[in-house]
């Protein structure tokens, strides 16, 4: 049986594309996001990462550093986007052209225009 005074927390960080580092921690009840990050050893593994200003979340939702954790939470450390998704979509559309992209790009042979 799980000890109610302890929390099982997972800390996840992706330093680059297709790279995922994961730590499973056993913390005391009432631990915060920042305490979990310090306990994971992220500072030693990634010295360039500033935990005080890093974007973090719990289960995909943005979280504050002082947010208390619950048993089974997954703390995620996000890295900055290298390209704005809107700009990337515009560039793809520009390179593919209007006929190869969009809702009506794949029409059935003989179908009416717009369907």
BANUMI-732579 format. One record per residue: chain; x, y, z of N, C-alpha, C in turn; residue in one letter; residue number from 1. Coordinates in steps of 0.02 Angstrom, whole numbers, plus 50000, padded with zeros to 5 digits. Example, Ala and Ser with C-alpha at 12.3 -4.5 7.8 and 13.67 -1.06 7.14 Angstrom:
[r "A" [50660 49716 50390] [50615 49775 50390] [50660 49835 50390] "A" 1]
[r "A" [50642 49888 50354] [50684 49947 50357] [50645 50002 50394] "S" 2]
This chain:
[r "A" [50042 49941 50000] [50000 50000 50000] [50044 50062 50000] "X" 1]
[r "A" [50024 50113 49964] [50062 50174 49958] [50059 50214 50022] "X" 2]
[r "A" [50115 50246 50039] [50120 50287 50098] [50088 50355 50084] "X" 3]
[r "A" [50036 50375 50122] [50003 50439 50107] [50048 50500 50121] "X" 4]
[r "A" [50103 50490 50158] [50148 50546 50173] [50200 50555 50118] "X" 5]
[r "A" [50199 50512 50067] [50247 50516 50012] [50211 50523 49946] "X" 6]
[r "A" [50243 50557 49899] [50215 50567 49832] [50261 50534 49781] "X" 7]
[r "A" [50232 50500 49732] [50270 50473 49676] [50261 50521 49617] "X" 8]
[r "A" [50315 50556 49598] [50313 50608 49547] [50359 50589 49490] "X" 9]
[r "A" [50339 50605 49429] [50382 50595 49370] [50399 50664 49342] "X" 10]
[r "A" [50463 50675 49330] [50487 50738 49300] [50513 50720 49230] "X" 11]
[r "A" [50490 50758 49180] [50508 50744 49110] [50536 50807 49079] "X" 12]
[r "A" [50591 50798 49041] [50621 50854 49004] [50645 50828 48936] "X" 13]
[r "A" [50633 50867 48884] [50657 50850 48818] [50708 50902 48796] "X" 14]
[r "A" [50772 50887 48801] [50823 50937 48783] [50826 50951 48709] "X" 15]
[r "A" [50802 50906 48667] [50802 50915 48595] [50750 50871 48562] "X" 16]
[r "A" [50743 50877 48496] [50694 50836 48461] [50709 50761 48469] "X" 17]
[r "A" [50658 50723 48483] [50662 50651 48491] [50708 50629 48549] "X" 18]
[r "A" [50719 50673 48597] [50758 50657 48656] [50714 50670 48717] "X" 19]
[r "A" [50706 50620 48760] [50666 50628 48819] [50704 50601 48879] "X" 20]
[r "A" [50709 50641 48931] [50740 50619 48994] [50684 50617 49046] "X" 21]
[r "A" [50683 50564 49086] [50629 50555 49134] [50658 50532 49201] "X" 22]
[r "A" [50634 50561 49255] [50654 50542 49322] [50591 50527 49362] "X" 23]
[r "A" [50593 50472 49400] [50538 50455 49445] [50563 50470 49516] "X" 24]
[r "A" [50526 50511 49552] [50547 50534 49618] [50497 50513 49672] "X" 25]
[r "A" [50523 50505 49732] [50482 50492 49791] [50491 50552 49837] "X" 26]
[r "A" [50440 50595 49841] [50445 50658 49879] [50396 50658 49937] "X" 27]
[r "A" [50410 50700 49987] [50362 50706 50043] [50298 50741 50021] "X" 28]
[r "A" [50244 50726 50055] [50180 50757 50040] [50186 50833 50048] "X" 29]
[r "A" [50154 50870 50004] [50156 50943 50006] [50213 50972 49964] "X" 30]
[r "A" [50250 50930 49929] [50305 50953 49887] [50278 50996 49829] "X" 31]
[r "A" [50318 51044 49807] [50297 51089 49753] [50333 51070 49688] "X" 32]
[r "A" [50313 51103 49635] [50344 51091 49569] [50418 51106 49572] "X" 33]
[r "A" [50437 51162 49602] [50508 51182 49605] [50548 51131 49646] "X" 34]
[r "A" [50520 51106 49700] [50555 51056 49740] [50566 50992 49700] "X" 35]
[r "A" [50517 50973 49660] [50524 50914 49618] [50579 50924 49566] "X" 36]
[r "A" [50583 50984 49537] [50634 50998 49487] [50704 50996 49518] "X" 37]
[r "A" [50711 51023 49578] [50776 51021 49612] [50795 50949 49630] "X" 38]
[r "A" [50746 50910 49653] [50760 50840 49673] [50778 50796 49613] "X" 39]
[r "A" [50756 50815 49554] [50770 50774 49495] [50843 50778 49472] "X" 40]
[r "A" [50877 50831 49491] [50947 50839 49469] [50953 50872 49401] "X" 41]
[r "A" [50901 50904 49378] [50903 50939 49313] [50959 50990 49310] "X" 42]
[r "A" [50972 51024 49365] [51023 51076 49366] [51093 51049 49351] "X" 43]
[r "A" [51107 50988 49375] [51172 50958 49362] [51177 50932 49291] "X" 44]
[r "A" [51123 50902 49266] [51124 50873 49198] [51121 50926 49144] "X" 45]
[r "A" [51085 50980 49157] [51076 51034 49107] [51090 51101 49141] "X" 46]
[r "A" [51153 51120 49148] [51170 51182 49184] [51144 51245 49150] "X" 47]
[r "A" [51132 51243 49085] [51107 51302 49049] [51033 51315 49063] "X" 48]
[r "A" [50998 51265 49090] [50927 51271 49104] [50916 51308 49170] "X" 49]
[r "A" [50882 51365 49167] [50867 51404 49228] [50799 51383 49254] "X" 50]
[r "A" [50798 51345 49308] [50735 51318 49334] [50689 51373 49361] "X" 51]
[r "A" [50716 51429 49382] [50674 51483 49409] [50631 51515 49355] "X" 52]
[r "A" [50656 51515 49293] [50619 51548 49239] [50594 51499 49186] "X" 53]
[r "A" [50609 51435 49194] [50589 51385 49143] [50513 51378 49142] "X" 54]
[r "A" [50486 51365 49083] [50415 51353 49075] [50402 51280 49096] "X" 55]
[r "A" [50358 51271 49145] [50342 51205 49170] [50267 51194 49171] "X" 56]
[r "A" [50248 51132 49173] [50178 51114 49177] [50169 51048 49212] "X" 57]
[r "A" [50107 51034 49231] [50089 50970 49261] [50037 50940 49217] "X" 58]
[r "A" [50053 50882 49189] [50009 50847 49142] [49986 50892 49085] "X" 59]
[r "A" [50031 50932 49056] [50016 50972 48998] [49983 51038 49011] "X" 60]
[r "A" [49972 51055 49074] [49943 51120 49092] [49995 51161 49128] "X" 61]
[r "A" [50001 51224 49107] [50051 51268 49137] [50043 51271 49213] "X" 62]
[r "A" [50100 51269 49248] [50098 51269 49321] [50148 51319 49349] "X" 63]
[r "A" [50132 51345 49406] [50178 51391 49441] [50229 51349 49480] "X" 64]
[r "A" [50286 51379 49495] [50338 51344 49531] [50317 51324 49602] "X" 65]
[r "A" [50272 51363 49632] [50251 51348 49700] [50187 51306 49704] "X" 66]
[r "A" [50165 51279 49649] [50104 51238 49648] [50117 51171 49684] "X" 67]
[r "A" [50075 51153 49732] [50085 51089 49765] [50067 51030 49719] "X" 68]
[r "A" [50102 50975 49728] [50092 50917 49685] [50050 50864 49719] "X" 69]
[r "A" [50020 50822 49679] [49981 50765 49704] [50015 50701 49682] "X" 70]
[r "A" [49999 50647 49715] [50029 50582 49699] [50014 50564 49626] "X" 71]
[r "A" [50066 50544 49589] [50058 50523 49520] [50064 50579 49469] "X" 72]
[r "A" [50078 50640 49491] [50085 50696 49444] [50146 50688 49399] "X" 73]
[r "A" [50141 50717 49340] [50196 50718 49292] [50215 50791 49280] "X" 74]
[r "A" [50274 50810 49302] [50299 50878 49295] [50339 50881 49230] "X" 75]
[r "A" [50321 50927 49186] [50353 50932 49121] [50389 50999 49115] "X" 76]
[r "A" [50452 50996 49092] [50491 51057 49081] [50492 51068 49006] "X" 77]
[r "A" [50467 51126 48985] [50460 51141 48914] [50520 51181 48889] "X" 78]
[r "A" [50540 51168 48827] [50592 51208 48796] [50559 51258 48749] "X" 79]
[r "A" [50595 51311 48733] [50567 51364 48691] [50559 51339 48620] "X" 80]
[r "A" [50508 51364 48586] [50497 51347 48516] [50550 51381 48473] "X" 81]
[r "A" [50576 51345 48424] [50626 51375 48379] [50593 51411 48322] "X" 82]
[r "A" [50533 51390 48303] [50496 51421 48248] [50424 51430 48271] "X" 83]
[r "A" [50396 51488 48257] [50326 51501 48272] [50283 51455 48229] "X" 84]
[r "A" [50236 51417 48257] [50195 51371 48218] [50156 51405 48162] "X" 85]
[r "A" [50134 51466 48173] [50097 51501 48120] [50142 51517 48061] "X" 86]
[r "A" [50203 51537 48076] [50251 51552 48022] [50268 51488 47984] "X" 87]
[r "A" [50279 51434 48020] [50296 51370 47988] [50239 51347 47942] "X" 88]
[r "A" [50177 51356 47963] [50120 51336 47921] [50117 51379 47858] "X" 89]
[r "A" [50128 51445 47865] [50128 51488 47806] [50183 51469 47757] "X" 90]
[r "A" [50241 51452 47783] [50297 51432 47739] [50281 51366 47703] "X" 91]
[r "A" [50251 51318 47738] [50231 51255 47706] [50180 51268 47651] "X" 92]
[r "A" [50131 51310 47665] [50080 51326 47616] [50111 51360 47555] "X" 93]
[r "A" [50157 51405 47568] [50190 51441 47513] [50231 51393 47470] "X" 94]
[r "A" [50265 51345 47500] [50306 51299 47462] [50264 51246 47426] "X" 95]
[r "A" [50209 51224 47456] [50167 51173 47425] [50120 51201 47373] "X" 96]
[r "A" [50100 51262 47383] [50052 51293 47338] [49981 51281 47362] "X" 97]
[r "A" [49935 51320 47335] [49865 51317 47357] [49831 51252 47336] "X" 98]
[r "A" [49852 51222 47280] [49818 51162 47256] [49836 51100 47297] "X" 99]
[r "A" [49896 51098 47327] [49918 51039 47363] [49901 51041 47437] "X" 100]
[r "A" [49875 51097 47461] [49861 51104 47532] [49789 51125 47543] "X" 101]
[r "A" [49766 51116 47602] [49700 51140 47619] [49647 51086 47620] "X" 102]
[r "A" [49586 51106 47634] [49530 51061 47644] [49511 51024 47581] "X" 103]
[r "A" [49515 51056 47523] [49491 51025 47461] [49548 51000 47418] "X" 104]
[r "A" [49605 50986 47446] [49663 50965 47406] [49653 50895 47377] "X" 105]
[r "A" [49619 50851 47414] [49611 50782 47391] [49539 50772 47369] "X" 106]
[r "A" [49526 50782 47305] [49459 50773 47278] [49453 50706 47245] "X" 107]
[r "A" [49394 50679 47246] [49381 50618 47209] [49379 50634 47135] "X" 108]
[r "A" [49401 50587 47093] [49397 50600 47021] [49324 50610 46999] "X" 109]
[r "A" [49312 50663 46962] [49244 50677 46937] [49200 50713 46986] "X" 110]
[r "A" [49226 50731 47046] [49184 50765 47095] [49172 50837 47075] "X" 111]
[r "A" [49119 50866 47102] [49102 50936 47088] [49157 50981 47118] "X" 112]
[r "A" [49169 51039 47090] [49217 51086 47119] [49195 51106 47189] "X" 113]
[r "A" [49243 51106 47235] [49228 51125 47304] [49208 51067 47349] "X" 114]
[r "A" [49207 51006 47321] [49188 50948 47362] [49243 50898 47364] "X" 115]
